[in-house]
């Protein structure tokens, strides 16, 4: 009986240590998988048609959450947060990445951010959200069609990368 009581106390003590560690330490941020890094490093920066062009043309199905004549917003197929939406301009116009932006892109760049705000409100992200734009291989951009990631539904950590 004493051995049973001691084993029970050890289990309880172990559970308390585990629970305590969860209360005092924030959860680790999600890590980028090596496949995401590999995809970004394998992608060739170009103005060629991308998977997003096929999504715009409805050749590839997506879960659209917002669409108008200028932009399309859809759920990411590999979400990094409870809410993860991709927002893209329907016309690429050489805007393969943010580093390729020119003065003629000012209107669409601002509009993309405005739509991100609208979609965040629509998705109930009243407590906050994060906007991410990856640019180039070291920025982990894997699709060369400017796009915004709208992330929310959980506490974001800092630093992000």
C-alpha positions in Angstrom: 0.0 0.0 0.0 2.8 2.4 0.8 4.3 1.7 -2.6 1.0 2.4 -4.3 0.7 5.7 -2.4 4.3 6.7 -3.3 3.7 5.9 -7.0 0.5 7.9 -6.9 2.3 10.9 -5.3 5.1 10.6 -8.0 2.4 10.7 -10.8 0.7 13.7 -9.2 4.0 15.5 -8.7 4.9 14.8 -12.3 1.5 16.1 -13.6 1.9 19.3 -11.5 5.4 19.9 -13.0 4.1 19.4 -16.5 1.1 21.7 -15.9 3.3 24.3 -14.2 5.7 24.3 -17.1 2.7 25.1 -19.5 1.5 27.9 -17.2 4.9 29.7 -17.0 6.3 29.2 -20.5 4.6 30.4 -23.7 4.1 27.7 -26.3 6.9 27.7 -28.9 6.0 29.5 -32.1 5.2 27.2 -35.1 8.3 26.5 -37.0 8.6 26.8 -40.8 8.9 23.3 -42.1 11.9 22.4 -44.2 9.5 21.7 -47.1 8.4 25.4 -47.0 12.0 26.6 -47.0 12.8 24.1 -49.8 9.9 25.3 -51.9 10.9 28.9 -51.5 14.5 28.1 -52.4 13.5 26.0 -55.4 11.0 28.6 -56.7 12.4 30.7 -59.6 11.6 34.4 -59.5 9.8 35.2 -62.7 6.7 36.8 -64.2 5.5 33.4 -65.5 1.9 32.2 -64.6 1.7 30.8 -61.1 -0.7 28.7 -59.1 -2.5 31.9 -58.1 -3.3 32.6 -61.7 -5.0 29.3 -61.9 -6.9 30.0 -58.7 -8.0 33.4 -60.2 -9.2 31.6 -63.3 -11.0 29.0 -61.2 -8.9 26.2 -62.7 -7.9 25.2 -59.2 -10.5 25.2 -56.5 -10.1 27.4 -53.4 -12.2 28.5 -50.5 -12.9 32.1 -51.4 -13.7 34.5 -48.6 -13.7 37.7 -50.5 -13.6 38.7 -54.2 -14.1 41.8 -56.2 -12.9 43.1 -59.5 -9.4 43.8 -58.2 -8.5 41.2 -55.6 -9.2 37.6 -54.5 -8.9 36.3 -50.9 -9.0 32.6 -50.1 -8.1 30.3 -47.3 -4.5 28.9 -47.3 -4.3 25.2 -47.8 -1.5 24.9 -45.3 -2.7 27.2 -42.5 -0.1 28.5 -40.0 -2.9 29.9 -37.7 -6.6 29.2 -37.1 -7.3 31.9 -39.6 -4.8 32.0 -42.6 -6.0 33.8 -45.7 -4.1 34.7 -48.8 -5.0 38.0 -50.5 -3.8 38.6 -54.1 -4.3 41.1 -56.9 -6.2 39.6 -59.8 -3.8 41.4 -62.3 -0.2 40.8 -61.5 1.2 43.6 -63.7 4.8 42.7 -63.0 4.2 42.7 -59.2 5.8 39.3 -58.6 7.0 40.5 -55.1 7.0 43.6 -53.0 10.6 44.4 -54.1 9.3 44.7 -57.7 6.7 47.4 -56.7 6.8 50.6 -58.8 4.9 53.8 -58.5 2.1 52.5 -60.7 1.4 49.8 -58.1 0.6 52.3 -55.2 -3.1 52.0 -55.6 -3.3 48.2 -55.6 -0.8 47.9 -52.7 -3.0 50.1 -50.6 -6.1 48.4 -51.7 -4.7 44.9 -50.7 -4.1 46.2 -47.2 -7.6 47.7 -47.1 -9.1 44.4 -48.1 -7.0 42.6 -45.5 -8.7 44.9 -42.9 -12.1 44.1 -44.3 -11.5 40.3 -44.3 -10.1 40.5 -40.8 -13.3 42.1 -39.6 -15.4 39.6 -41.6 -13.4 36.7 -39.9 -14.0 38.2 -36.4 -10.3 39.0 -35.8 -11.3 41.9 -33.5 -8.5 41.3 -31.1 -5.8 41.6 -33.7 -4.1 39.9 -36.6 -0.8 39.8 -38.5 -0.1 40.7 -42.1 2.9 39.0 -43.7 4.4 39.6 -47.2 7.3 37.3 -48.1 9.7 38.6 -50.6 12.4 36.7 -52.4 14.1 33.4 -51.6 15.5 34.5 -48.2 12.1 36.0 -47.4 10.7 32.5 -48.0 8.6 33.5 -51.0 7.5 30.4 -53.0 4.9 31.9 -55.3 6.0 34.8 -57.4 2.7 36.7 -57.5 2.6 39.3 -54.8 0.3 38.1 -52.0 -0.5 39.0 -48.4 -0.9 36.4 -45.6 -3.6 37.4 -43.1 -3.0 35.4 -39.9 -5.1 35.4 -36.8 -7.1 33.5 -34.3 -4.2 32.9 -31.9 -1.6 34.9 -30.0 1.2 35.9 -32.4 4.7 35.8 -31.0 7.7 38.1 -31.5 10.1 37.9 -33.1 8.2 36.2 -36.0 11.0 34.4 -37.8 
